[in-house]
Amino acid sequence: MNDSRGLSRRQFTKAAVAIGGTSALSACLGRFGEPDVATGPKDLSSLPKRQHAWNAALESDDHGNDVAPRHHVVLLLNYAGDGTPSDAERETVEKSFQSLEHAYERSHEGLLFTVGYSPAYFERFDADLPDSVDLPKPKALASFEDPKRDLQDAVVHLASDHASVVLAAEEALLGNKSKLNGVEVQADLAGVMQKAERRTGFVGDGLPAENQDVQGIPDDEPVSEDAPLYMGFKSGFKKNQATEDSVTIQSGPFAGGTTQHVSRIRLQLDQWYDQDSRSQRVGKMFCPVHAEENLVEGAGDNLGTSAKMSEKSCPAHAPDDAKTKGMVGHSQKAARARTDDDSPLILRRDFDSTDGGEAGLHFVALQRTISDFVDTREAMNGADLAEEATALGQKNNNGILQYMDVLRRGNFLVPPRELRALPPSNP
């Protein structure tokens, strides 16, 4: 952080989160001071039972779409003990999470977080997970990918509009901070859980543009100021997202929880910006008709609450587009994976990253079952459409797959709040 004088506020806060630790937190607070964030309630019974119930605590844009918090930290953790966790360890872990909730209001301006557990974590118990939970080990989901599997025991996803809040919460969990937002920290994870890996990132207008001097993006820095993500377009349209109700487990001891898939993806956008035209990028991201009819202005804010997939019959036209145009769009393919009432299967909470000095995407998805994510990913792959296009001699412009390299995959169960501290496999 020694060369920080010339950095804008957005570049500085992104760099602080990426570096992490007490020095980055101190630098962030030294430059901007403590953010004016309300503390959380003393009585935590008022908080939602669902860890993943973030939407009511998020800001909305002019169209009513939920706006994701700007700064994110994902901590992958391992249980430090032998055998199965003790009740005393569960009490310590729960107090550490409660300390975060007492310190910050549960909002995008305060702190939002979830805690999830992997199949590897639950294997230490004699009992199997209940039938109401679908949680297989992660695997490659396409013939062209070879990701490493995340088999760490747990994942904590921290999110806030304030970089210093996610940094401080992280340091408190790791045992490096005794007070948060003026509130004493009652316990931490040190000694019970060990940090295995740390991932960071950001999402929101201006942040990708301010942080595009990384590997994987052309040197002329083409990401526009109004883009919330590196690829230049808005995502998370309300009608393109599953509801929190629909991704919630409905029965069994983990009712009120959900499953979470976390992928680490490398972005390679030189061709995306240097060779593809604006029209080609629109067609590959959305649907060929979106490009032909100039439906997308800028990053796509003009689309309102929907990417207009159903309105333009894009999913139904995918086979014909593959045959006659040699192109199908990413959103067009994904929209084929829907429920009988035309609702999406997954709720996305992903964000961009400069981890490792390269442009990346941490894809975080919530769904009732991991099978729902697999179905959505298979639709995104569009292998059937690519075969049809290739058979007819058409160029295979299959959405945005060629610009993304999946490095890691992990599956997790996010229990209801009452079971978030080292839960047994079948409570």
C-alpha positions as CSV (number, residue, x, y, z in Angstrom):
1,M,0.0,0.0,0.0
2,N,3.1,2.3,-0.1
3,D,2.3,3.5,-3.7
4,S,-1.3,4.5,-2.9
5,R,-1.1,8.3,-3.3
6,G,-2.0,8.2,-7.0
7,L,-4.8,5.7,-6.7
8,S,-8.4,6.7,-6.9
9,R,-10.7,5.8,-4.0
10,R,-12.1,2.8,-6.0
11,Q,-8.7,1.5,-6.9
12,F,-7.4,2.0,-3.4
13,T,-10.3,0.1,-1.7
14,K,-10.1,-2.7,-4.2
15,A,-6.4,-3.0,-3.6
16,A,-6.9,-3.0,0.1
17,V,-9.4,-5.8,0.0
18,A,-7.2,-7.8,-2.4
19,I,-4.2,-7.5,-0.1
20,G,-6.1,-8.0,3.1
21,G,-4.7,-8.2,6.6
22,T,-4.3,-5.7,9.4
23,S,-2.0,-3.4,7.4
24,A,-4.5,-3.1,4.5
25,L,-7.3,-2.4,7.0
26,S,-5.2,0.3,8.8
27,A,-4.3,1.9,5.4
28,C,-7.9,1.9,4.4
29,L,-9.1,3.5,7.7
30,G,-6.2,5.9,7.6
31,R,-7.2,7.2,4.2
32,F,-10.9,7.3,4.6
33,G,-11.7,6.9,8.3
34,E,-14.3,4.7,9.8
35,P,-17.4,4.4,7.7
36,D,-20.6,5.6,9.2
37,V,-22.3,2.3,9.6
38,A,-25.0,1.4,12.2
39,T,-24.4,-1.4,14.6
40,G,-26.5,-4.5,14.5
41,P,-29.2,-5.4,17.0
42,K,-28.5,-6.6,20.5
43,D,-31.3,-9.1,20.2
44,L,-30.4,-11.2,17.1
45,S,-33.8,-13.0,17.1
46,S,-35.1,-10.4,14.7
47,L,-32.6,-11.5,12.0
48,P,-33.8,-13.8,9.2
49,K,-33.5,-17.6,9.7
50,R,-32.2,-17.9,6.2
51,Q,-28.5,-17.0,5.9
52,H,-29.0,-16.3,2.2
53,A,-31.9,-13.9,2.7
54,W,-30.0,-10.9,1.4
55,N,-32.4,-9.3,-1.0
56,A,-34.4,-7.3,1.5
57,A,-31.2,-5.8,2.7
58,L,-29.9,-4.8,-0.7
59,E,-30.2,-1.5,-2.5
60,S,-32.4,-1.4,-5.6
61,D,-31.7,0.3,-8.9
62,D,-34.2,2.5,-10.8
63,H,-35.9,-0.6,-12.2
64,G,-36.2,-2.5,-9.0
65,N,-33.3,-4.9,-9.6
66,D,-31.3,-5.9,-6.6
67,V,-27.8,-4.2,-6.5
68,A,-25.0,-6.4,-5.1
69,P,-22.7,-5.1,-2.4
70,R,-19.5,-3.6,-4.0
71,H,-16.8,-5.5,-2.1
72,H,-16.4,-9.2,-1.4
73,V,-14.2,-11.6,0.5
74,V,-14.5,-15.4,0.3
75,L,-12.7,-17.4,3.0
76,L,-12.2,-21.1,2.5
77,L,-11.6,-22.8,5.9
78,N,-10.7,-26.1,7.3
79,Y,-11.7,-27.6,10.7
80,A,-8.6,-27.6,12.9
81,G,-9.7,-30.4,15.2
82,D,-9.7,-34.2,15.0
83,G,-12.8,-36.3,14.6
84,T,-16.1,-34.4,14.9
85,P,-16.6,-30.9,16.4
86,S,-17.5,-30.5,20.0
87,D,-20.3,-28.5,21.5
88,A,-17.8,-26.1,22.9
89,E,-16.3,-25.5,19.5
90,R,-19.7,-24.9,18.0
91,E,-20.5,-22.3,20.7
92,T,-17.2,-20.5,20.0
93,V,-17.9,-20.5,16.2
94,E,-21.4,-19.3,16.7
95,K,-20.3,-16.4,19.0
96,S,-17.8,-15.4,16.4
97,F,-20.5,-15.0,13.8
98,Q,-22.8,-13.3,16.3
99,S,-20.1,-10.8,17.0
100,L,-20.3,-9.7,13.3
101,E,-24.0,-9.4,13.5
102,H,-23.9,-7.3,16.7
103,A,-21.2,-5.0,15.2
104,Y,-22.8,-4.2,11.8
105,E,-26.3,-3.8,10.6
106,R,-27.5,-6.5,8.2
107,S,-27.4,-4.5,5.0
108,H,-25.4,-3.6,1.9
109,E,-24.0,-0.6,3.8
110,G,-23.2,-2.8,6.9
111,L,-22.3,-6.5,6.4
112,L,-23.9,-9.5,4.8
113,F,-22.4,-12.9,5.0
114,T,-23.1,-16.6,4.6
115,V,-21.4,-19.7,6.0
116,G,-21.4,-23.0,4.1
117,Y,-20.0,-26.5,4.5
118,S,-18.6,-28.9,1.9
119,P,-19.3,-32.6,1.3
120,A,-15.8,-33.3,2.6
121,Y,-16.7,-31.6,5.9
122,F,-19.8,-33.9,6.4
123,E,-17.9,-37.0,5.6
124,R,-16.4,-37.0,9.1
125,F,-19.8,-37.9,10.6
126,D,-21.2,-41.4,10.7
127,A,-24.6,-40.4,9.5
128,D,-25.3,-39.4,5.9
129,L,-26.8,-36.1,4.9
130,P,-30.6,-36.3,4.8
131,D,-32.3,-37.1,1.5
132,S,-33.6,-33.5,1.4
133,V,-30.0,-32.2,0.8
134,D,-28.4,-32.7,-2.7
135,L,-24.7,-32.0,-2.1
136,P,-22.3,-34.0,-4.4
137,K,-18.6,-33.4,-4.6
138,P,-17.7,-30.9,-7.3
139,K,-16.6,-32.1,-10.7
140,A,-15.9,-30.9,-14.2
141,L,-19.1,-29.8,-15.9
142,A,-17.9,-29.7,-19.5
143,S,-15.6,-31.7,-21.7
144,F,-13.3,-28.7,-22.2
145,E,-12.7,-27.9,-18.6
146,D,-10.4,-29.5,-15.9
147,P,-11.0,-27.6,-12.7
148,K,-9.4,-28.4,-9.4
149,R,-11.9,-29.4,-6.7
150,D,-12.4,-27.2,-3.6
151,L,-12.6,-29.8,-0.8
152,Q,-12.0,-27.4,2.1
153,D,-14.4,-27.8,5.0
154,A,-16.2,-24.5,4.9
155,V,-16.6,-21.2,3.1
156,V,-17.5,-17.8,4.4
157,H,-18.7,-15.1,2.0
158,L,-18.5,-11.6,3.3
159,A,-20.0,-8.6,1.4
160,S,-20.4,-4.9,2.0
161,D,-20.4,-1.6,0.1
162,H,-17.5,-0.6,2.4
163,A,-14.1,-2.2,1.8
164,S,-13.1,-1.6,5.4
165,V,-16.1,-3.5,6.7
166,V,-15.3,-6.7,4.9
167,L,-11.6,-6.4,5.9
168,A,-12.5,-5.7,9.6
169,A,-15.0,-8.6,9.7
170,E,-12.4,-11.0,8.2
171,E,-9.7,-9.9,10.7
172,A,-12.1,-10.4,13.6
173,L,-13.0,-13.9,12.4
174,L,-9.3,-14.8,12.2
175,G,-8.6,-13.5,15.7
176,N,-6.7,-10.4,14.7
177,K,-9.2,-7.7,15.8
178,S,-10.9,-7.4,19.2
179,K,-13.4,-4.6,18.4
180,L,-15.7,-4.0,15.4
181,N,-17.5,-0.8,14.8
182,G,-17.1,0.0,18.6
183,V,-18.5,-3.4,19.6
184,E,-16.4,-6.0,21.5
185,V,-15.7,-9.2,19.6
186,Q,-16.9,-12.1,21.8
187,A,-15.1,-14.9,20.1
188,D,-13.2,-15.8,16.9
189,L,-12.4,-18.8,14.7
190,A,-8.7,-19.1,15.6
191,G,-7.9,-22.5,17.0
192,V,-11.2,-24.1,15.7
193,M,-10.9,-23.3,12.0
194,Q,-7.9,-22.5,9.8
195,K,-7.8,-20.3,6.8
196,A,-7.0,-22.4,3.6
197,E,-7.5,-19.9,0.9
198,R,-8.7,-16.3,0.4
199,R,-10.5,-14.8,-2.6
200,T,-11.5,-11.2,-3.2
201,G,-13.4,-9.1,-5.6
202,F,-15.8,-6.4,-6.5
203,V,-18.9,-5.6,-8.6
204,G,-20.5,-2.3,-9.5
205,D,-20.4,0.6,-12.0
206,G,-16.9,2.0,-12.3
207,L,-15.0,-0.7,-10.3
208,P,-14.1,-2.9,-13.3
209,A,-13.0,0.2,-15.3
210,E,-10.8,1.4,-12.5
211,N,-9.2,-2.0,-12.1
212,Q,-8.6,-3.3,-15.6
213,D,-4.8,-2.9,-15.7
214,V,-4.4,-6.7,-15.3
215,Q,-3.6,-9.7,-17.3
216,G,-6.5,-10.8,-19.5
217,I,-7.6,-7.4,-20.5
218,P,-6.2,-5.4,-23.5
219,D,-3.6,-2.7,-22.8
220,D,-5.9,0.1,-24.1
221,E,-8.2,-0.6,-21.1
222,P,-11.5,-0.9,-23.0
223,V,-13.9,-1.6,-20.1
224,S,-16.4,1.3,-19.9
225,E,-17.1,3.4,-16.9
226,D,-20.7,2.3,-16.7
227,A,-19.9,-1.4,-16.7
228,P,-20.5,-3.3,-13.5
229,L,-18.5,-6.3,-14.7
230,Y,-15.4,-6.8,-16.8
231,M,-17.3,-8.1,-19.8
232,G,-19.0,-4.8,-20.1
233,F,-22.6,-5.7,-19.5
234,K,-25.1,-5.8,-16.6
235,S,-26.2,-9.0,-15.1
236,G,-28.6,-9.9,-12.2
237,F,-31.8,-8.7,-13.9
238,K,-34.6,-9.4,-11.5
239,K,-36.5,-11.7,-13.9
240,N,-33.3,-13.6,-14.7
241,Q,-32.7,-14.5,-11.1
242,A,-34.3,-17.3,-9.0
243,T,-36.1,-16.0,-5.9
244,E,-34.8,-16.7,-2.5
245,D,-37.9,-18.8,-1.8
246,S,-37.3,-21.0,-4.8
247,V,-33.6,-21.8,-3.9
248,T,-34.5,-22.6,-0.3
249,I,-34.5,-26.2,1.0
250,Q,-38.1,-26.9,2.0
251,S,-37.9,-30.0,4.2
252,G,-35.7,-32.0,6.6
253,P,-33.4,-30.7,9.3
254,F,-31.7,-28.2,7.0
255,A,-35.0,-26.6,5.8
256,G,-34.4,-22.9,5.4
257,G,-31.0,-23.4,4.0
258,T,-29.7,-23.6,0.5
259,T,-26.9,-25.0,-1.6
260,Q,-24.0,-22.9,-2.9
261,H,-21.7,-23.4,-5.8
262,V,-18.5,-21.4,-5.9
263,S,-16.3,-21.3,-9.1
264,R,-13.0,-19.5,-9.7
265,I,-12.9,-18.4,-13.4
266,R,-10.0,-16.8,-15.3
267,L,-11.2,-14.2,-17.9
268,Q,-9.3,-13.9,-21.2
269,L,-10.8,-10.8,-22.9
270,D,-8.3,-9.8,-25.5
271,Q,-10.3,-11.1,-28.4
272,W,-13.6,-10.0,-26.7
273,Y,-12.5,-6.4,-27.0
274,D,-9.8,-6.3,-29.7
275,Q,-11.4,-8.5,-32.3
276,D,-15.1,-8.8,-31.6
277,S,-17.3,-5.8,-32.5
278,R,-19.8,-4.3,-30.2
279,S,-22.6,-6.1,-32.1
280,Q,-20.8,-9.4,-31.8
281,R,-20.4,-8.9,-28.0
282,V,-24.1,-8.1,-27.6
283,G,-25.0,-11.2,-29.6
284,K,-22.7,-13.5,-27.7
285,M,-23.7,-12.2,-24.3
286,F,-27.5,-11.9,-24.9
287,C,-28.9,-13.2,-28.1
288,P,-28.4,-12.5,-31.9
289,V,-31.7,-10.7,-32.1
290,H,-30.5,-8.3,-29.4
291,A,-27.6,-7.3,-31.7
292,E,-29.7,-7.2,-34.8
293,E,-32.4,-4.9,-33.2
294,N,-29.9,-2.8,-31.2
295,L,-31.8,-3.7,-28.0
296,V,-28.8,-3.1,-25.6
297,E,-27.7,0.4,-24.8
298,G,-24.4,0.7,-22.9
299,A,-24.1,-1.9,-20.2
300,G,-27.8,-2.8,-20.6
301,D,-29.5,-0.7,-18.0
302,N,-32.2,0.2,-20.5
303,L,-33.4,-3.5,-20.5
304,G,-35.1,-2.9,-17.1
305,T,-35.8,-6.0,-15.0
306,S,-35.3,-8.6,-17.8
307,A,-32.7,-9.4,-20.4
308,K,-35.7,-9.8,-22.8
309,M,-35.1,-13.5,-23.4
310,S,-38.7,-14.5,-23.2
311,E,-40.0,-11.4,-24.9
312,K,-37.8,-12.2,-28.0
313,S,-38.3,-16.0,-27.8
314,C,-34.5,-16.3,-27.6
315,P,-34.4,-19.7,-25.9
316,A,-36.8,-21.2,-28.5
317,H,-34.7,-19.8,-31.4
318,A,-31.4,-21.1,-30.1
319,P,-31.3,-24.2,-32.4
320,D,-32.2,-22.1,-35.5
321,D,-29.6,-19.4,-34.5
322,A,-26.9,-22.1,-34.2
323,K,-27.8,-23.5,-37.6
324,T,-28.4,-20.3,-39.6
325,K,-26.2,-17.7,-37.8
326,G,-23.5,-19.8,-36.2
327,M,-24.0,-17.9,-33.0
328,V,-26.0,-18.4,-29.8
329,G,-26.0,-16.0,-26.8
330,H,-24.9,-16.8,-23.2
331,S,-28.2,-15.6,-21.7
332,Q,-30.1,-17.3,-24.6
333,K,-28.6,-20.6,-23.6
334,A,-29.0,-20.2,-19.9
335,A,-32.7,-19.3,-20.2
336,R,-33.3,-22.8,-21.4
337,A,-32.8,-24.1,-17.9
338,R,-36.0,-22.9,-16.2
339,T,-38.8,-24.3,-14.1
340,D,-42.2,-25.2,-15.6
341,D,-43.4,-21.7,-14.8
342,D,-40.5,-20.1,-16.7
343,S,-38.5,-19.2,-13.6
344,P,-34.6,-19.5,-13.4
345,L,-33.1,-22.3,-11.2
346,I,-30.2,-20.3,-9.7
347,L,-29.7,-17.1,-7.8
348,R,-26.3,-15.5,-8.9
349,R,-24.2,-13.5,-6.5
350,D,-20.9,-13.4,-8.4
351,F,-18.3,-10.7,-8.7
352,D,-15.1,-9.8,-10.6
353,S,-11.6,-10.2,-9.2
354,T,-8.0,-9.3,-9.8
355,D,-6.7,-12.2,-7.6
356,G,-3.3,-13.3,-8.9
357,G,-2.9,-10.2,-11.0
358,E,-5.4,-11.4,-13.7
359,A,-8.9,-10.6,-14.6
360,G,-11.2,-13.2,-13.0
361,L,-14.8,-14.0,-12.0
362,H,-15.8,-15.6,-8.7
363,F,-19.1,-17.3,-9.7
364,V,-21.3,-17.7,-6.6
365,A,-24.7,-19.3,-7.2
366,L,-27.4,-20.4,-4.8
367,Q,-29.9,-23.1,-5.7
368,R,-32.2,-25.6,-3.9
369,T,-30.1,-28.5,-5.2
370,I,-26.7,-28.8,-6.8
371,S,-28.5,-30.6,-9.6
372,D,-30.2,-27.3,-10.4
373,F,-26.8,-25.7,-10.9
374,V,-25.6,-28.6,-13.0
375,D,-28.7,-28.3,-15.3
376,T,-28.1,-24.6,-15.7
377,R,-24.4,-25.1,-16.5
378,E,-25.2,-27.8,-19.1
379,A,-27.6,-25.3,-20.7
380,M,-24.9,-22.7,-20.7
381,N,-22.5,-25.1,-22.3
382,G,-24.8,-25.5,-25.3
383,A,-23.0,-28.6,-26.5
384,D,-26.0,-29.7,-28.5
385,L,-26.2,-26.3,-30.2
386,A,-22.4,-26.3,-31.0
387,E,-22.8,-29.8,-32.6
388,E,-25.6,-28.6,-34.9
389,A,-23.7,-25.5,-36.0
390,T,-20.4,-27.4,-36.7
391,A,-22.3,-30.1,-38.6
392,L,-23.6,-27.4,-41.0
393,G,-20.2,-25.8,-41.4
394,Q,-21.1,-22.8,-39.3
395,K,-18.6,-21.0,-37.2
396,N,-19.2,-21.9,-33.6
397,N,-19.7,-18.7,-31.6
398,N,-21.1,-20.4,-28.5
399,G,-21.9,-17.6,-26.1
400,I,-18.9,-16.5,-23.9
401,L,-17.4,-19.9,-23.1
402,Q,-14.2,-19.3,-25.1
403,Y,-13.4,-16.3,-22.9
404,M,-13.6,-18.2,-19.6
405,D,-11.4,-20.8,-18.0
406,V,-12.8,-22.5,-14.9
407,L,-9.9,-23.1,-12.5
408,R,-11.7,-24.4,-9.4
409,R,-15.2,-25.6,-8.4
410,G,-16.7,-26.2,-5.0
411,N,-20.1,-27.2,-3.6
412,F,-21.4,-26.2,-0.2
413,L,-24.5,-26.5,2.0
414,V,-25.5,-23.1,3.5
415,P,-27.6,-24.2,6.6
416,P,-30.2,-22.0,8.3
417,R,-28.7,-19.6,10.8
418,E,-29.4,-21.8,13.7
419,L,-27.2,-24.6,12.3
420,R,-24.4,-22.5,10.7
421,A,-21.8,-23.3,13.4
422,L,-20.1,-26.7,12.6
423,P,-23.4,-28.6,12.0
424,P,-23.7,-32.4,12.3
425,S,-24.6,-34.2,9.1
426,N,-28.1,-35.0,10.2
427,P,-29.1,-32.8,13.1
